[in-house]
Structures are given as structure tokens and as C-alpha cells.
Amino acid sequence: MTPNKWSRRKFLGTLAAASLAGCGIPSPERAGALLTSRLPLPEPFTVALPIPRAATPGPDGTYELVQRPAQVEIIPGTRTGIWGYDGRFPGPTFDVRRGRPIRVRIVNTLPVPTSTHLHGGVTPAPFDGYPTHLVVPQQLSGSFQQHHHGRLTPHEFTHEYPLDQPAATLWYHDHRMDFTAPQVYRGLAGMFLLRDDIEEALPLPRGEHEIPLLICDRAFDEDGSFRYPSKDSTLLGEPGVMGAYHQGVEGDVILVNGAPWPQLEVAAVRYRLRILNACNARRLGLRLDPPPPSGAAFTLIGSDAGLLAAPRPVDDLLLAGAERADVILDFSAYPPGTRVVLHNFLGTGYTRDVMRFVITRRSDDDSAIPAKLTDDFRTLTRAEAVRERRFDFRLSGPGPHGKMWMVNGQPFDPGTALATPRLGTTELWTLTSDFHHPIHLHLAHFQVLSRNGRAPRPSDAGWKDTVDVRPYEVVQVLACFEGFRGRYVTHCHNLEHEDMAMMANFDVV
């Protein structure tokens, strides 16, 4: 590392050690420290659920997203400054097909560098959104070069996404090294729906009955601006958060598609909800109130990286940061006029409510939930693993730079790789932790093999790219390294942890 890099890490280590001393033992369910708003908050269920607009390609077939500041109304009656893709929060929703590669041009007009990652994408390394592959705004391109070691592209960069992977609920977000948390918090996130022939042949709800739900939490200042405990408001100097917030930042306002505790009017038919936990740190436990008179509340049909082999009825959903759930809700069990609240049973106060559905009418429904979703699902076995590796995610130390969030006792170093899996192989990775760490692998998809030596929980089903590892838990996953050679990262998707060095390279060879 360069001397400047060591200085930054020393700062982070000192901050983490100091804040840890006053934090006490973390809650068994809380993954961060609560940040409260300083303005009056609206009554829940008074704002309609917005549906983000669809991303559309230009005349040459290339999609273009302009990252720019904007003023938008989130809390009714106030304006909030955001950094958004096309000035929107969330950004436009991509709706694309497997096997039809696309190009996405990112144009950065923000006052800071950015790096855009297609989360869950099987993407060549140059286009994956590596943390030091930055698009630098023109006004910074000269001065920023002097103290950065990585790939810098002035003003714009075009990502190439092959989309040679099964249908899935993906998403995209900023991934700038050391500043992912505040930049995503300011609005740099959006949904990305990938379809294929298998999925489209199923009689699932579609059209207006298929709804993406990007759920996140935020806190607001008196003037309506996002409140975030950054030590450096310019986001150009030393990174880090203040005090106990090194655990992770949890806001007291739940937003769905950018609206606080919204309401959606629905017919008494089946709906397909594509749910994403886009919180910086907060874990979500989702239930319906009242539950349906009979049967499970949700039918789980897909997880992070695609469809399950068969539907799974579940009464609740447990999602850590970056995890997704593709579910069917059948509102035909409720009489018209019923109001059904989507609750967060891991929240308290304001954060116990997420949104509300109001059943307004009866309607014909030509959808169905088939007994089998795909014949292409392959269940991995331990015998397929050609190698075993262990990754320990924890607050480490003591050392020359104090205590900080680390992987295998090492802070992130862009020049060092902790693993070199071979392309086309499967490995068994054992993940351990001292806190709540949702562990994400770029490129590789995996299946959860066990938790503390026991069977995975229902929310672990299917192909995944992120897994919730709870305090002092041991989780084993079978990871498939398919697609492309190159340098990728694994990291904690508690974004404050990621920014404080909890990330590691692996080279697919």
C-alpha cells in the first residue's frame, strides 16, 4: 500500500476502535445504529407507491444513465437533494432478456467519482464495477489523479453486460471504494430485471400485477435533506462515519421505491413482488398483517440469482442487505376493503411498518403458481467442491493500525488477492463472523450448504449472491466460478463495513 493508503486505514482503525468502546454488545437482530430524523414525519400509508420508470435504450441501442444531482419530494412538503441515475431515486428499472447483451453508458455529472456495479450480474471484470475503477467528473479529473491508484475514466464509461445467465431480480448501485455507503444513501441505486424463456413460459402474474419493491431506510434533517453521519461532507477526503455508526447506519424512515410507508391499491388477485433490501445496514423481517385466512403469506419462487426449482410457501421473509425475494402474494383470500400491512418484525416504532395494500375489488385472474418452476435447477453437492477456503469477517486487531472491519485479519488492499479459484470450478467457502455481515460475492453464484452445521433456513433457498451471516455464525456455501476470468471482490454488504475495509479480492484464473 501507499503511505496515503496506510494513513486512511489508520484513521478508520482509530475510529472503529474508539466507537466500539461505547457501543456495548450489539442487538441479536439489529445490524447498525439508529439515526433519527429531525423533521416531522408523515403518517404512514398516505403516499401512493411510485413505480420507477423503465430504462430505455437510445437510437444506437445503448442505454445511458446520467448521474446527476436533483431535488425531489420524498417527505411530503419538503425537498430532498439526491444523487440519482437520471436524477431519480431509485434509478430507472431495467427490463431485459437473457442472451441479448446490452451496453450501459454511465455519465457522471456529480461532484464525486463513482463506480457502478450490476449486483448479481455475471459480468467481465473490466465492466463489473470494481471499487477503484472510477468514472471521474471532468472538474476533478486532473487533481484526483494525483492521489488515486486505480482505473480512472473521465466523465463517462460504457459497461458491457453479456446477460448470459438465468432470469433473476438483480440491481445496480454505486461501488466507489471507501464511499459506497454515503453515495448509495444519497440515491445511487436501481432495479434490474432479467428475463428468459423459462420464466416467461410460466403463468405467473405480469404487467401491472408484477411490481418491483426497492426497500431502504433513511433519516432526514430539518430542511428535508438526507441525514448521514459522515465525517467529511465533501466525500472527497477521509472516509468514515462518526461514533457508533461504524456498526452500520439505520434510518428511521422506511422508503419503498423512494416513498415513505406507501400504499398500493390492489385487486383481489395474485401479484408478483420483486423485493430488494437496499438498506445500508438494516435487516428486514417481512410479514403480512392480517395474514391470509388460510395458507402461507408468501409463495417464494425465486431468490437472488433466479428461480427456485419449485415454489415454497413461507409465512415470513428474512432479508439482509442486498438480498432479494421473488414472491407471489394472493390477495384473493381477502375480501374487498381489507387493508393488509407489510410489517417489518425486526423493526421498532416507525420502522415496524413498510407499506400497505388495500384490496379494492374482485377481478379475473389468469395467473397460476405451477408446481414446478424450472427443470434447469441444479442442486450442488459437497463432493463437487474442488477446494475449501475459510473467510473470517470480523472487527480485527490489535495491530499497527488499531481495530477495523477486516477479512481474515486483513484490511482491503486492491493489490492483493486472498483466493484464486479456477474458472469453471466449485469451491466450498466457510464464512464466519462476529457481527451481522451479509456477505456478497461478485461474479460467483452459490448455494447455502449449512448454518452452524445444520440445514439452511428457508430464505437461503436457491441460487444466491449474498448470504446473511449472523453474529458468531458459521455458514458454508458452495460457490460456482463461471463466466469470466479476472479480479473480483467479496465483501460485507453492510455498506459502512465495506467502506471500512471489509472486502477482499479473489482472482478467477
PyMOL commands that set and color helices and strands:
alter all, ss='L'
color gray80, all
select helices_A, chain A and resi 3-21+125-127+138-147+180-185+197-200+207-209+243-247+331-333+349-352+382-384+458-460+495-499
alter helices_A, ss='H'
color red, helices_A
select strands_A, chain A and resi 33-35+63-72+80-85+91-97+102-108+116-119+133-136+151-154+156-161+168-174+189-195+210-218+249-251+253-256+259-260+263-267+270-277+284-289+298-303+306-314+317-319+324-330+339-344+353-361+385-396+404-407+417-419+425-433+437-441+445-451+466-469+474-481+486-492+503-508
alter strands_A, ss='S'
color yellow, strands_A
deselect
rebuild
show_as cartoon
